[in-house]
Amino acid sequence: MATKTIRYTATLPLEYVNELRGLASEKKIPSVNYAINEALDMYINERKAAEYKSQMIEAVQDKAFLSRTLNCASDFGAIDSEVDGKW
């Protein structure tokens, strides 16, 4: 399935654009647009990972969360042992 796209105008430093144009002309990247999309994808994924890490650090300090998690692991421990190795 193709990703829906929109045209969006942004202001970029000239040196970045020139660097990307050089890479594209040397065939090291497919295009300037491709590199910008890749950079945005990496940035968004890094931000999501940082947010997830922050949430996990917060969760570790939540005694109620830890109790529920350990109880759930204990509850499923018996079931897990029944099917262990059957998958």
N, CA, C and O atoms as a Maestro MAE file, in Angstrom:
{
 s_m_m2io_version
 :::
 2.0.0
}

f_m_ct {
 s_m_title
 :::
 protein
 m_atom[348] {
  # First column is atom index #
  i_m_mmod_type
  r_m_x_coord
  r_m_y_coord
  r_m_z_coord
  i_m_residue_number
  s_m_chain_name
  s_m_pdb_residue_name
  s_m_pdb_atom_name
  i_m_atomic_number
  :::
  1 25 0.835 -1.170 0.000 1 A "MET " " N  " 7
  2 3 0.000 0.000 0.000 1 A "MET " " CA " 6
  3 2 0.884 1.239 0.000 1 A "MET " " C  " 6
  4 15 1.819 1.338 0.794 1 A "MET " " O  " 8
  5 25 0.596 2.166 -0.873 2 A "ALA " " N  " 7
  6 3 1.375 3.398 -0.976 2 A "ALA " " CA " 6
  7 2 1.008 4.350 0.152 2 A "ALA " " C  " 6
  8 15 -0.157 4.450 0.537 2 A "ALA " " O  " 8
  9 25 1.997 5.040 0.672 3 A "THR " " N  " 7
  10 3 1.774 6.014 1.724 3 A "THR " " CA " 6
  11 2 1.202 7.285 1.116 3 A "THR " " C  " 6
  12 15 1.683 7.763 0.088 3 A "THR " " O  " 8
  13 25 0.175 7.828 1.755 4 A "LYS " " N  " 7
  14 3 -0.400 9.089 1.292 4 A "LYS " " CA " 6
  15 2 0.591 10.208 1.572 4 A "LYS " " C  " 6
  16 15 1.192 10.255 2.645 4 A "LYS " " O  " 8
  17 25 0.758 11.087 0.632 5 A "THR " " N  " 7
  18 3 1.701 12.196 0.800 5 A "THR " " CA " 6
  19 2 0.994 13.527 0.566 5 A "THR " " C  " 6
  20 15 -0.064 13.586 -0.061 5 A "THR " " O  " 8
  21 25 1.599 14.585 1.080 6 A "ILE " " N  " 7
  22 3 1.145 15.941 0.804 6 A "ILE " " CA " 6
  23 2 2.365 16.779 0.476 6 A "ILE " " C  " 6
  24 15 3.484 16.447 0.867 6 A "ILE " " O  " 8
  25 25 2.144 17.851 -0.235 7 A "ARG " " N  " 7
  26 3 3.229 18.796 -0.516 7 A "ARG " " CA " 6
  27 2 3.265 19.790 0.640 7 A "ARG " " C  " 6
  28 15 2.240 20.366 1.007 7 A "ARG " " O  " 8
  29 25 4.459 19.987 1.213 8 A "TYR " " N  " 7
  30 3 4.623 20.858 2.364 8 A "TYR " " CA " 6
  31 2 5.873 21.704 2.147 8 A "TYR " " C  " 6
  32 15 6.920 21.190 1.753 8 A "TYR " " O  " 8
  33 25 5.758 22.976 2.401 9 A "THR " " N  " 7
  34 3 6.902 23.869 2.235 9 A "THR " " CA " 6
  35 2 7.600 24.053 3.575 9 A "THR " " C  " 6
  36 15 6.961 24.346 4.586 9 A "THR " " O  " 8
  37 25 8.919 23.879 3.572 10 A "ALA " " N  " 7
  38 3 9.713 24.064 4.785 10 A "ALA " " CA " 6
  39 2 10.957 24.868 4.431 10 A "ALA " " C  " 6
  40 15 11.388 24.887 3.278 10 A "ALA " " O  " 8
  41 25 11.513 25.514 5.407 11 A "THR " " N  " 7
  42 3 12.732 26.285 5.213 11 A "THR " " CA " 6
  43 2 13.901 25.474 5.759 11 A "THR " " C  " 6
  44 15 13.894 25.057 6.917 11 A "THR " " O  " 8
  45 25 14.901 25.259 4.913 12 A "LEU " " N  " 7
  46 3 16.070 24.470 5.293 12 A "LEU " " CA " 6
  47 2 17.329 25.305 5.092 12 A "LEU " " C  " 6
  48 15 17.366 26.165 4.212 12 A "LEU " " O  " 8
  49 25 18.345 25.065 5.886 13 A "PRO " " N  " 7
  50 3 19.614 25.758 5.675 13 A "PRO " " CA " 6
  51 2 20.200 25.403 4.299 13 A "PRO " " C  " 6
  52 15 20.195 24.242 3.891 13 A "PRO " " O  " 8
  53 25 20.692 26.399 3.610 14 A "LEU " " N  " 7
  54 3 21.243 26.214 2.268 14 A "LEU " " CA " 6
  55 2 22.340 25.159 2.250 14 A "LEU " " C  " 6
  56 15 22.416 24.366 1.311 14 A "LEU " " O  " 8
  57 25 23.193 25.137 3.274 15 A "GLU " " N  " 7
  58 3 24.301 24.172 3.282 15 A "GLU " " CA " 6
  59 2 23.774 22.723 3.337 15 A "GLU " " C  " 6
  60 15 24.386 21.821 2.765 15 A "GLU " " O  " 8
  61 25 22.649 22.507 4.023 16 A "TYR " " N  " 7
  62 3 22.064 21.159 4.059 16 A "TYR " " CA " 6
  63 2 21.570 20.758 2.674 16 A "TYR " " C  " 6
  64 15 21.823 19.649 2.202 16 A "TYR " " O  " 8
  65 25 20.869 21.671 2.043 17 A "VAL " " N  " 7
  66 3 20.320 21.378 0.715 17 A "VAL " " CA " 6
  67 2 21.456 21.148 -0.279 17 A "VAL " " C  " 6
  68 15 21.398 20.219 -1.084 17 A "VAL " " O  " 8
  69 25 22.472 21.975 -0.225 18 A "ASN " " N  " 7
  70 3 23.610 21.802 -1.135 18 A "ASN " " CA " 6
  71 2 24.308 20.465 -0.900 18 A "ASN " " C  " 6
  72 15 24.690 19.784 -1.852 18 A "ASN " " O  " 8
  73 25 24.474 20.093 0.364 19 A "GLU " " N  " 7
  74 3 25.099 18.808 0.694 19 A "GLU " " CA " 6
  75 2 24.266 17.657 0.126 19 A "GLU " " C  " 6
  76 15 24.809 16.721 -0.461 19 A "GLU " " O  " 8
  77 25 22.963 17.733 0.301 20 A "LEU " " N  " 7
  78 3 22.087 16.678 -0.208 20 A "LEU " " CA " 6
  79 2 22.077 16.640 -1.726 20 A "LEU " " C  " 6
  80 15 22.055 15.562 -2.319 20 A "LEU " " O  " 8
  81 25 22.091 17.791 -2.350 21 A "ARG " " N  " 7
  82 3 22.154 17.837 -3.830 21 A "ARG " " CA " 6
  83 2 23.439 17.176 -4.323 21 A "ARG " " C  " 6
  84 15 23.432 16.441 -5.311 21 A "ARG " " O  " 8
  85 25 24.541 17.447 -3.624 22 A "GLY " " N  " 7
  86 3 25.809 16.819 -3.994 22 A "GLY " " CA " 6
  87 2 25.739 15.310 -3.861 22 A "GLY " " C  " 6
  88 15 26.205 14.591 -4.745 22 A "GLY " " O  " 8
  89 25 25.169 14.821 -2.780 23 A "LEU " " N  " 7
  90 3 25.026 13.369 -2.591 23 A "LEU " " CA " 6
  91 2 24.133 12.760 -3.671 23 A "LEU " " C  " 6
  92 15 24.396 11.662 -4.160 23 A "LEU " " O  " 8
  93 25 23.087 13.477 -4.030 24 A "ALA " " N  " 7
  94 3 22.178 12.974 -5.070 24 A "ALA " " CA " 6
  95 2 22.881 12.952 -6.427 24 A "ALA " " C  " 6
  96 15 22.714 12.004 -7.193 24 A "ALA " " O  " 8
  97 25 23.662 13.985 -6.729 25 A "SER " " N  " 7
  98 3 24.349 14.023 -8.028 25 A "SER " " CA " 6
  99 2 25.428 12.944 -8.118 25 A "SER " " C  " 6
  100 15 25.745 12.468 -9.208 25 A "SER " " O  " 8
  101 25 25.988 12.562 -6.975 26 A "GLU " " N  " 7
  102 3 26.991 11.482 -6.933 26 A "GLU " " CA " 6
  103 2 26.330 10.107 -6.827 26 A "GLU " " C  " 6
  104 15 27.010 9.087 -6.717 26 A "GLU " " O  " 8
  105 25 25.000 10.097 -6.860 27 A "LYS " " N  " 7
  106 3 24.210 8.855 -6.782 27 A "LYS " " CA " 6
  107 2 24.410 8.118 -5.457 27 A "LYS " " C  " 6
  108 15 24.276 6.896 -5.397 27 A "LYS " " O  " 8
  109 25 24.729 8.857 -4.405 28 A "LYS " " N  " 7
  110 3 24.863 8.251 -3.082 28 A "LYS " " CA " 6
  111 2 23.526 8.183 -2.366 28 A "LYS " " C  " 6
  112 15 23.348 7.387 -1.444 28 A "LYS " " O  " 8
  113 25 22.583 9.021 -2.790 29 A "ILE " " N  " 7
  114 3 21.191 8.968 -2.346 29 A "ILE " " CA " 6
  115 2 20.317 9.134 -3.588 29 A "ILE " " C  " 6
  116 15 20.747 9.743 -4.567 29 A "ILE " " O  " 8
  117 25 19.096 8.600 -3.559 30 A "PRO " " N  " 7
  118 3 18.233 8.734 -4.739 30 A "PRO " " CA " 6
  119 2 17.843 10.177 -5.054 30 A "PRO " " C  " 6
  120 15 17.785 10.565 -6.220 30 A "PRO " " O  " 8
  121 25 17.573 10.976 -4.007 31 A "SER " " N  " 7
  122 3 17.157 12.363 -4.224 31 A "SER " " CA " 6
  123 2 17.211 13.124 -2.911 31 A "SER " " C  " 6
  124 15 17.328 12.531 -1.838 31 A "SER " " O  " 8
  125 25 17.126 14.440 -3.007 32 A "VAL " " N  " 7
  126 3 17.069 15.290 -1.821 32 A "VAL " " CA " 6
  127 2 15.809 14.957 -1.027 32 A "VAL " " C  " 6
  128 15 15.856 14.829 0.196 32 A "VAL " " O  " 8
  129 25 14.692 14.818 -1.722 33 A "ASN " " N  " 7
  130 3 13.427 14.500 -1.070 33 A "ASN " " CA " 6
  131 2 13.524 13.177 -0.304 33 A "ASN " " C  " 6
  132 15 13.035 13.069 0.820 33 A "ASN " " O  " 8
  133 25 14.149 12.185 -0.911 34 A "TYR " " N  " 7
  134 3 14.320 10.878 -0.255 34 A "TYR " " CA " 6
  135 2 15.088 11.040 1.055 34 A "TYR " " C  " 6
  136 15 14.701 10.483 2.083 34 A "TYR " " O  " 8
  137 25 16.176 11.804 1.012 35 A "ALA " " N  " 7
  138 3 17.006 11.987 2.209 35 A "ALA " " CA " 6
  139 2 16.241 12.720 3.303 35 A "ALA " " C  " 6
  140 15 16.361 12.377 4.479 35 A "ALA " " O  " 8
  141 25 15.463 13.715 2.931 36 A "ILE " " N  " 7
  142 3 14.673 14.447 3.926 36 A "ILE " " CA " 6
  143 2 13.647 13.512 4.555 36 A "ILE " " C  " 6
  144 15 13.461 13.535 5.772 36 A "ILE " " O  " 8
  145 25 12.981 12.695 3.751 37 A "ASN " " N  " 7
  146 3 12.015 11.732 4.290 37 A "ASN " " CA " 6
  147 2 12.685 10.726 5.218 37 A "ASN " " C  " 6
  148 15 12.142 10.396 6.273 37 A "ASN " " O  " 8
  149 25 13.854 10.241 4.833 38 A "GLU " " N  " 7
  150 3 14.591 9.294 5.679 38 A "GLU " " CA " 6
  151 2 14.978 9.938 7.007 38 A "GLU " " C  " 6
  152 15 14.858 9.321 8.066 38 A "GLU " " O  " 8
  153 25 15.442 11.181 6.940 39 A "ALA " " N  " 7
  154 3 15.840 11.891 8.152 39 A "ALA " " CA " 6
  155 2 14.637 12.102 9.076 39 A "ALA " " C  " 6
  156 15 14.747 11.941 10.291 39 A "ALA " " O  " 8
  157 25 13.503 12.458 8.501 40 A "LEU " " N  " 7
  158 3 12.295 12.643 9.313 40 A "LEU " " CA " 6
  159 2 11.849 11.330 9.931 40 A "LEU " " C  " 6
  160 15 11.435 11.295 11.090 40 A "LEU " " O  " 8
  161 25 11.929 10.257 9.171 41 A "ASP " " N  " 7
  162 3 11.553 8.943 9.691 41 A "ASP " " CA " 6
  163 2 12.445 8.568 10.871 41 A "ASP " " C  " 6
  164 15 11.954 8.098 11.898 41 A "ASP " " O  " 8
  165 25 13.749 8.773 10.729 42 A "MET " " N  " 7
  166 3 14.685 8.472 11.813 42 A "MET " " CA " 6
  167 2 14.392 9.350 13.034 42 A "MET " " C  " 6
  168 15 14.392 8.860 14.163 42 A "MET " " O  " 8
  169 25 14.145 10.627 12.815 43 A "TYR " " N  " 7
  170 3 13.873 11.547 13.912 43 A "TYR " " CA " 6
  171 2 12.606 11.136 14.667 43 A "TYR " " C  " 6
  172 15 12.601 11.084 15.897 43 A "TYR " " O  " 8
  173 25 11.545 10.847 13.932 44 A "ILE " " N  " 7
  174 3 10.282 10.460 14.567 44 A "ILE " " CA " 6
  175 2 10.453 9.167 15.349 44 A "ILE " " C  " 6
  176 15 9.954 9.057 16.469 44 A "ILE " " O  " 8
  177 25 11.147 8.189 14.783 45 A "ASN " " N  " 7
  178 3 11.380 6.930 15.497 45 A "ASN " " CA " 6
  179 2 12.219 7.133 16.753 45 A "ASN " " C  " 6
  180 15 11.952 6.507 17.778 45 A "ASN " " O  " 8
  181 25 13.227 7.995 16.690 46 A "GLU " " N  " 7
  182 3 14.044 8.296 17.864 46 A "GLU " " CA " 6
  183 2 13.206 8.970 18.950 46 A "GLU " " C  " 6
  184 15 13.359 8.656 20.131 46 A "GLU " " O  " 8
  185 25 12.327 9.888 18.564 47 A "ARG " " N  " 7
  186 3 11.461 10.573 19.533 47 A "ARG " " CA " 6
  187 2 10.510 9.584 20.185 47 A "ARG " " C  " 6
  188 15 10.289 9.641 21.394 47 A "ARG " " O  " 8
  189 25 9.940 8.670 19.390 48 A "LYS " " N  " 7
  190 3 9.034 7.658 19.938 48 A "LYS " " CA " 6
  191 2 9.785 6.746 20.908 48 A "LYS " " C  " 6
  192 15 9.260 6.407 21.969 48 A "LYS " " O  " 8
  193 25 10.993 6.351 20.557 49 A "ALA " " N  " 7
  194 3 11.796 5.490 21.425 49 A "ALA " " CA " 6
  195 2 12.138 6.213 22.725 49 A "ALA " " C  " 6
  196 15 12.104 5.608 23.796 49 A "ALA " " O  " 8
  197 25 12.463 7.489 22.642 50 A "ALA " " N  " 7
  198 3 12.780 8.264 23.837 50 A "ALA " " CA " 6
  199 2 11.547 8.386 24.734 50 A "ALA " " C  " 6
  200 15 11.657 8.295 25.957 50 A "ALA " " O  " 8
  201 25 10.395 8.588 24.140 51 A "GLU " " N  " 7
  202 3 9.153 8.678 24.915 51 A "GLU " " CA " 6
  203 2 8.843 7.347 25.589 51 A "GLU " " C  " 6
  204 15 8.450 7.316 26.755 51 A "GLU " " O  " 8
  205 25 9.017 6.245 24.857 52 A "TYR " " N  " 7
  206 3 8.780 4.915 25.414 52 A "TYR " " CA " 6
  207 2 9.723 4.659 26.595 52 A "TYR " " C  " 6
  208 15 9.304 4.158 27.638 52 A "TYR " " O  " 8
  209 25 10.996 5.009 26.418 53 A "LYS " " N  " 7
  210 3 11.974 4.831 27.492 53 A "LYS " " CA " 6
  211 2 11.574 5.641 28.716 53 A "LYS " " C  " 6
  212 15 11.658 5.150 29.842 53 A "LYS " " O  " 8
  213 25 11.141 6.877 28.505 54 A "SER " " N  " 7
  214 3 10.704 7.732 29.593 54 A "SER " " CA " 6
  215 2 9.513 7.122 30.325 54 A "SER " " C  " 6
  216 15 9.448 7.157 31.554 54 A "SER " " O  " 8
  217 25 8.573 6.565 29.567 55 A "GLN " " N  " 7
  218 3 7.411 5.927 30.177 55 A "GLN " " CA " 6
  219 2 7.810 4.685 30.975 55 A "GLN " " C  " 6
  220 15 7.243 4.422 32.036 55 A "GLN " " O  " 8
  221 25 8.773 3.931 30.475 56 A "MET " " N  " 7
  222 3 9.217 2.734 31.191 56 A "MET " " CA " 6
  223 2 9.957 3.105 32.479 56 A "MET " " C  " 6
  224 15 9.801 2.432 33.497 56 A "MET " " O  " 8
  225 25 10.750 4.159 32.440 57 A "ILE " " N  " 7
  226 3 11.441 4.628 33.642 57 A "ILE " " CA " 6
  227 2 10.410 5.066 34.688 57 A "ILE " " C  " 6
  228 15 10.560 4.795 35.880 57 A "ILE " " O  " 8
  229 25 9.377 5.739 34.224 58 A "GLU " " N  " 7
  230 3 8.300 6.161 35.117 58 A "GLU " " CA " 6
  231 2 7.556 4.946 35.677 58 A "GLU " " C  " 6
  232 15 7.225 4.917 36.862 58 A "GLU " " O  " 8
  233 25 7.290 3.945 34.835 59 A "ALA " " N  " 7
  234 3 6.546 2.753 35.254 59 A "ALA " " CA " 6
  235 2 7.311 1.963 36.321 59 A "ALA " " C  " 6
  236 15 6.708 1.402 37.235 59 A "ALA " " O  " 8
  237 25 8.628 1.923 36.200 60 A "VAL " " N  " 7
  238 3 9.451 1.179 37.162 60 A "VAL " " CA " 6
  239 2 9.305 1.768 38.571 60 A "VAL " " C  " 6
  240 15 9.474 1.066 39.568 60 A "VAL " " O  " 8
  241 25 8.999 3.025 38.633 61 A "GLN " " N  " 7
  242 3 8.848 3.686 39.933 61 A "GLN " " CA " 6
  243 2 7.425 3.588 40.485 61 A "GLN " " C  " 6
  244 15 7.160 4.028 41.603 61 A "GLN " " O  " 8
  245 25 6.507 3.007 39.696 62 A "ASP " " N  " 7
  246 3 5.107 2.869 40.098 62 A "ASP " " CA " 6
  247 2 4.898 1.494 40.729 62 A "ASP " " C  " 6
  248 15 4.842 0.482 40.029 62 A "ASP " " O  " 8
  249 25 4.785 1.466 42.049 63 A "LYS " " N  " 7
  250 3 4.676 0.198 42.775 63 A "LYS " " CA " 6
  251 2 3.423 -0.581 42.363 63 A "LYS " " C  " 6
  252 15 3.469 -1.809 42.292 63 A "LYS " " O  " 8
  253 25 2.322 0.091 42.095 64 A "ALA " " N  " 7
  254 3 1.089 -0.586 41.681 64 A "ALA " " CA " 6
  255 2 1.286 -1.256 40.313 64 A "ALA " " C  " 6
  256 15 0.834 -2.380 40.095 64 A "ALA " " O  " 8
  257 25 1.954 -0.566 39.412 65 A "PHE " " N  " 7
  258 3 2.228 -1.134 38.088 65 A "PHE " " CA " 6
  259 2 3.103 -2.377 38.213 65 A "PHE " " C  " 6
  260 15 2.827 -3.408 37.600 65 A "PHE " " O  " 8
  261 25 4.151 -2.266 39.008 66 A "LEU " " N  " 7
  262 3 5.050 -3.409 39.200 66 A "LEU " " CA " 6
  263 2 4.310 -4.592 39.809 66 A "LEU " " C  " 6
  264 15 4.518 -5.733 39.398 66 A "LEU " " O  " 8
  265 25 3.456 -4.331 40.775 67 A "SER " " N  " 7
  266 3 2.684 -5.398 41.412 67 A "SER " " CA " 6
  267 2 1.773 -6.083 40.399 67 A "SER " " C  " 6
  268 15 1.714 -7.312 40.352 67 A "SER " " O  " 8
  269 25 1.063 -5.298 39.588 68 A "ARG " " N  " 7
  270 3 0.179 -5.880 38.562 68 A "ARG " " CA " 6
  271 2 0.980 -6.694 37.554 68 A "ARG " " C  " 6
  272 15 0.563 -7.782 37.157 68 A "ARG " " O  " 8
  273 25 2.122 -6.171 37.142 69 A "THR " " N  " 7
  274 3 2.951 -6.855 36.149 69 A "THR " " CA " 6
  275 2 3.464 -8.188 36.695 69 A "THR " " C  " 6
  276 15 3.407 -9.209 36.010 69 A "THR " " O  " 8
  277 25 3.962 -8.170 37.926 70 A "LEU " " N  " 7
  278 3 4.474 -9.408 38.525 70 A "LEU " " CA " 6
  279 2 3.357 -10.416 38.763 70 A "LEU " " C  " 6
  280 15 3.555 -11.612 38.552 70 A "LEU " " O  " 8
  281 25 2.192 -9.958 39.196 71 A "ASN " " N  " 7
  282 3 1.051 -10.855 39.381 71 A "ASN " " CA " 6
  283 2 0.619 -11.481 38.059 71 A "ASN " " C  " 6
  284 15 0.312 -12.671 38.004 71 A "ASN " " O  " 8
  285 25 0.596 -10.681 37.000 72 A "CYS " " N  " 7
  286 3 0.224 -11.180 35.670 72 A "CYS " " CA " 6
  287 2 1.236 -12.226 35.205 72 A "CYS " " C  " 6
  288 15 0.853 -13.272 34.683 72 A "CYS " " O  " 8
  289 25 2.504 -11.951 35.389 73 A "ALA " " N  " 7
  290 3 3.539 -12.910 34.997 73 A "ALA " " CA " 6
  291 2 3.384 -14.208 35.770 73 A "ALA " " C  " 6
  292 15 3.538 -15.296 35.215 73 A "ALA " " O  " 8
  293 25 3.078 -14.085 37.051 74 A "SER " " N  " 7
  294 3 2.880 -15.271 37.884 74 A "SER " " CA " 6
  295 2 1.648 -16.050 37.435 74 A "SER " " C  " 6
  296 15 1.679 -17.278 37.351 74 A "SER " " O  " 8
  297 25 0.559 -15.327 37.145 75 A "ASP " " N  " 7
  298 3 -0.687 -15.971 36.708 75 A "ASP " " CA " 6
  299 2 -0.493 -16.759 35.415 75 A "ASP " " C  " 6
  300 15 -1.055 -17.844 35.262 75 A "ASP " " O  " 8
  301 25 0.290 -16.227 34.493 76 A "PHE " " N  " 7
  302 3 0.485 -16.889 33.215 76 A "PHE " " CA " 6
  303 2 1.644 -17.878 33.238 76 A "PHE " " C  " 6
  304 15 1.834 -18.633 32.285 76 A "PHE " " O  " 8
  305 25 2.411 -17.880 34.307 77 A "GLY " " N  " 7
  306 3 3.555 -18.787 34.399 77 A "GLY " " CA " 6
  307 2 3.167 -20.236 34.243 77 A "GLY " " C  " 6
  308 15 3.843 -20.987 33.540 77 A "GLY " " O  " 8
  309 25 2.082 -20.645 34.892 78 A "ALA " " N  " 7
  310 3 1.638 -22.048 34.808 78 A "ALA " " CA " 6
  311 2 1.194 -22.381 33.387 78 A "ALA " " C  " 6
  312 15 1.506 -23.453 32.868 78 A "ALA " " O  " 8
  313 25 0.479 -21.475 32.772 79 A "ILE " " N  " 7
  314 3 0.014 -21.711 31.394 79 A "ILE " " CA " 6
  315 2 1.187 -21.768 30.448 79 A "ILE " " C  " 6
  316 15 1.235 -22.627 29.567 79 A "ILE " " O  " 8
  317 25 2.138 -20.864 30.617 80 A "ASP " " N  " 7
  318 3 3.328 -20.851 29.761 80 A "ASP " " CA " 6
  319 2 4.081 -22.188 29.858 80 A "ASP " " C  " 6
  320 15 4.582 -22.694 28.853 80 A "ASP " " O  " 8
  321 25 4.155 -22.744 31.044 81 A "SER " " N  " 7
  322 3 4.890 -24.000 31.202 81 A "SER " " CA " 6
  323 2 4.158 -25.157 30.517 81 A "SER " " C  " 6
  324 15 4.791 -26.130 30.106 81 A "SER " " O  " 8
  325 25 2.838 -25.058 30.392 82 A "GLU " " N  " 7
  326 3 2.066 -26.114 29.719 82 A "GLU " " CA " 6
  327 2 2.328 -26.153 28.223 82 A "GLU " " C  " 6
  328 15 2.328 -27.226 27.620 82 A "GLU " " O  " 8
  329 25 2.548 -24.998 27.622 83 A "VAL " " N  " 7
  330 3 2.734 -24.935 26.181 83 A "VAL " " CA " 6
  331 2 4.198 -24.737 25.786 83 A "VAL " " C  " 6
  332 15 4.505 -24.660 24.597 83 A "VAL " " O  " 8
  333 25 5.086 -24.654 26.742 84 A "ASP " " N  " 7
  334 3 6.500 -24.440 26.467 84 A "ASP " " CA " 6
  335 2 7.010 -25.524 25.522 84 A "ASP " " C  " 6
  336 15 6.864 -26.717 25.787 84 A "ASP " " O  " 8
  337 25 7.607 -25.088 24.425 85 A "GLY " " N  " 7
  338 3 8.179 -26.017 23.468 85 A "GLY " " CA " 6
  339 2 7.193 -26.576 22.458 85 A "GLY " " C  " 6
  340 15 7.596 -27.306 21.553 85 A "GLY " " O  " 8
  341 25 5.903 -26.251 22.587 86 A "LYS " " N  " 7
  342 3 4.893 -26.755 21.644 86 A "LYS " " CA " 6
  343 2 4.734 -25.861 20.436 86 A "LYS " " C  " 6
  344 15 4.079 -26.233 19.463 86 A "LYS " " O  " 8
  345 25 5.334 -24.677 20.493 87 A "TRP " " N  " 7
  346 3 5.176 -23.743 19.380 87 A "TRP " " CA " 6
  347 2 6.330 -23.911 18.487 87 A "TRP " " C  " 6
  348 15 6.426 -23.228 17.467 87 A "TRP " " O  " 8
  :::
 }
 m_bond[347] {
  # First column is bond index #
  i_m_from
  i_m_to
  i_m_order
  :::
  1 1 2 1
  2 2 3 1
  3 3 4 2
  4 3 5 1
  5 5 6 1
  6 6 7 1
  7 7 8 2
  8 7 9 1
  9 9 10 1
  10 10 11 1
  11 11 12 2
  12 11 13 1
  13 13 14 1
  14 14 15 1
  15 15 16 2
  16 15 17 1
  17 17 18 1
  18 18 19 1
  19 19 20 2
  20 19 21 1
  21 21 22 1
  22 22 23 1
  23 23 24 2
  24 23 25 1
  25 25 26 1
  26 26 27 1
  27 27 28 2
  28 27 29 1
  29 29 30 1
  30 30 31 1
  31 31 32 2
  32 31 33 1
  33 33 34 1
  34 34 35 1
  35 35 36 2
  36 35 37 1
  37 37 38 1
  38 38 39 1
  39 39 40 2
  40 39 41 1
  41 41 42 1
  42 42 43 1
  43 43 44 2
  44 43 45 1
  45 45 46 1
  46 46 47 1
  47 47 48 2
  48 47 49 1
  49 49 50 1
  50 50 51 1
  51 51 52 2
  52 51 53 1
  53 53 54 1
  54 54 55 1
  55 55 56 2
  56 55 57 1
  57 57 58 1
  58 58 59 1
  59 59 60 2
  60 59 61 1
  61 61 62 1
  62 62 63 1
  63 63 64 2
  64 63 65 1
  65 65 66 1
  66 66 67 1
  67 67 68 2
  68 67 69 1
  69 69 70 1
  70 70 71 1
  71 71 72 2
  72 71 73 1
  73 73 74 1
  74 74 75 1
  75 75 76 2
  76 75 77 1
  77 77 78 1
  78 78 79 1
  79 79 80 2
  80 79 81 1
  81 81 82 1
  82 82 83 1
  83 83 84 2
  84 83 85 1
  85 85 86 1
  86 86 87 1
  87 87 88 2
  88 87 89 1
  89 89 90 1
  90 90 91 1
  91 91 92 2
  92 91 93 1
  93 93 94 1
  94 94 95 1
  95 95 96 2
  96 95 97 1
  97 97 98 1
  98 98 99 1
  99 99 100 2
  100 99 101 1
  101 101 102 1
  102 102 103 1
  103 103 104 2
  104 103 105 1
  105 105 106 1
  106 106 107 1
  107 107 108 2
  108 107 109 1
  109 109 110 1
  110 110 111 1
  111 111 112 2
  112 111 113 1
  113 113 114 1
  114 114 115 1
  115 115 116 2
  116 115 117 1
  117 117 118 1
  118 118 119 1
  119 119 120 2
  120 119 121 1
  121 121 122 1
  122 122 123 1
  123 123 124 2
  124 123 125 1
  125 125 126 1
  126 126 127 1
  127 127 128 2
  128 127 129 1
  129 129 130 1
  130 130 131 1
  131 131 132 2
  132 131 133 1
  133 133 134 1
  134 134 135 1
  135 135 136 2
  136 135 137 1
  137 137 138 1
  138 138 139 1
  139 139 140 2
  140 139 141 1
  141 141 142 1
  142 142 143 1
  143 143 144 2
  144 143 145 1
  145 145 146 1
  146 146 147 1
  147 147 148 2
  148 147 149 1
  149 149 150 1
  150 150 151 1
  151 151 152 2
  152 151 153 1
  153 153 154 1
  154 154 155 1
  155 155 156 2
  156 155 157 1
  157 157 158 1
  158 158 159 1
  159 159 160 2
  160 159 161 1
  161 161 162 1
  162 162 163 1
  163 163 164 2
  164 163 165 1
  165 165 166 1
  166 166 167 1
  167 167 168 2
  168 167 169 1
  169 169 170 1
  170 170 171 1
  171 171 172 2
  172 171 173 1
  173 173 174 1
  174 174 175 1
  175 175 176 2
  176 175 177 1
  177 177 178 1
  178 178 179 1
  179 179 180 2
  180 179 181 1
  181 181 182 1
  182 182 183 1
  183 183 184 2
  184 183 185 1
  185 185 186 1
  186 186 187 1
  187 187 188 2
  188 187 189 1
  189 189 190 1
  190 190 191 1
  191 191 192 2
  192 191 193 1
  193 193 194 1
  194 194 195 1
  195 195 196 2
  196 195 197 1
  197 197 198 1
  198 198 199 1
  199 199 200 2
  200 199 201 1
  201 201 202 1
  202 202 203 1
  203 203 204 2
  204 203 205 1
  205 205 206 1
  206 206 207 1
  207 207 208 2
  208 207 209 1
  209 209 210 1
  210 210 211 1
  211 211 212 2
  212 211 213 1
  213 213 214 1
  214 214 215 1
  215 215 216 2
  216 215 217 1
  217 217 218 1
  218 218 219 1
  219 219 220 2
  220 219 221 1
  221 221 222 1
  222 222 223 1
  223 223 224 2
  224 223 225 1
  225 225 226 1
  226 226 227 1
  227 227 228 2
  228 227 229 1
  229 229 230 1
  230 230 231 1
  231 231 232 2
  232 231 233 1
  233 233 234 1
  234 234 235 1
  235 235 236 2
  236 235 237 1
  237 237 238 1
  238 238 239 1
  239 239 240 2
  240 239 241 1
  241 241 242 1
  242 242 243 1
  243 243 244 2
  244 243 245 1
  245 245 246 1
  246 246 247 1
  247 247 248 2
  248 247 249 1
  249 249 250 1
  250 250 251 1
  251 251 252 2
  252 251 253 1
  253 253 254 1
  254 254 255 1
  255 255 256 2
  256 255 257 1
  257 257 258 1
  258 258 259 1
  259 259 260 2
  260 259 261 1
  261 261 262 1
  262 262 263 1
  263 263 264 2
  264 263 265 1
  265 265 266 1
  266 266 267 1
  267 267 268 2
  268 267 269 1
  269 269 270 1
  270 270 271 1
  271 271 272 2
  272 271 273 1
  273 273 274 1
  274 274 275 1
  275 275 276 2
  276 275 277 1
  277 277 278 1
  278 278 279 1
  279 279 280 2
  280 279 281 1
  281 281 282 1
  282 282 283 1
  283 283 284 2
  284 283 285 1
  285 285 286 1
  286 286 287 1
  287 287 288 2
  288 287 289 1
  289 289 290 1
  290 290 291 1
  291 291 292 2
  292 291 293 1
  293 293 294 1
  294 294 295 1
  295 295 296 2
  296 295 297 1
  297 297 298 1
  298 298 299 1
  299 299 300 2
  300 299 301 1
  301 301 302 1
  302 302 303 1
  303 303 304 2
  304 303 305 1
  305 305 306 1
  306 306 307 1
  307 307 308 2
  308 307 309 1
  309 309 310 1
  310 310 311 1
  311 311 312 2
  312 311 313 1
  313 313 314 1
  314 314 315 1
  315 315 316 2
  316 315 317 1
  317 317 318 1
  318 318 319 1
  319 319 320 2
  320 319 321 1
  321 321 322 1
  322 322 323 1
  323 323 324 2
  324 323 325 1
  325 325 326 1
  326 326 327 1
  327 327 328 2
  328 327 329 1
  329 329 330 1
  330 330 331 1
  331 331 332 2
  332 331 333 1
  333 333 334 1
  334 334 335 1
  335 335 336 2
  336 335 337 1
  337 337 338 1
  338 338 339 1
  339 339 340 2
  340 339 341 1
  341 341 342 1
  342 342 343 1
  343 343 344 2
  344 343 345 1
  345 345 346 1
  346 346 347 1
  347 347 348 2
  :::
 }
}
